[in-house]
């Protein structure tokens, strides 16, 4: 595949676009305050600046947003070929219109070529068995089916981190799979949320932590909480929240802060920036939250 197939507007020396429909940001909401003003504007371009070939989130110039998630299985070292260390074993996707409304879902297991079975940690996390992958179609057929499902509309692929894009590109190159019909514009939602959540030195925010922070539950109707489709559904809800500009911090966000060893430092730093926010925090403490 030629390199031009993955060139992204704004990735090389051109300022990326960041068209995101915004709403009002009441300062009485912690995350809404963090996401307001210039900090929100900066967050929208983080992925384009720090991740090569990943563009800024753009909800204006695309008719569809494809929220995509892959589950991987490690390839044994003795069977690794052409730099392929993992293989995709499941694809999950949610199709959204430009308002963020769900238009459809895609879910399919993938037959592996170099990986035999599914390693125990992956099986425990995802619920995917060796039988699931053995009975599935190979990746080239699944990608063709996914491309047909996306359709001919202009579409941006939205993922949680750049790992999914890197995996797809590496695996398709190793297996000589044509991606010419697949969307070429990708956006990293993890970079956006890592920026607006003001996590300090913790690093990148996991999908699970972001979901807990904003009170979004994993949907286990897929058969397992961390299947590709379940993760894509949660990512789509976080994406819809970003589009609407409505952030509701869950009381469980404090669990995440404590696990990170942050305590109340984030709250104190934010309250110093906004008196209204400080009053809100005092009321929450008085209520025992």
Secondary structure, DSSP 4 states (H G I P E B T S, - for coil): --GGGG--TTSSSSPPP---------TTSHHHHHTSHHHHHHHHHHHHHHSTT-BPP-SSS-SEEEEEEEEEEEPPGGG-BTTB-EEEEEEEEEEE-TT--EEEEEEEEEE-SS--S--HHHHHHH---HHHHHTSEEHHHHHHHHHHHH-SS-EEEEESSSHHHHHHHHHHHHTT---TTS--EEEEHHHHHHHHTT-GGG-SPPHHHHHHHTTPPP-GGGSSTTSHHHHHHHHHHHHHHHHHT-----TTHHHHHHHTT-TTHHHHHHHTT-HHHHHHHHHHHHTT-
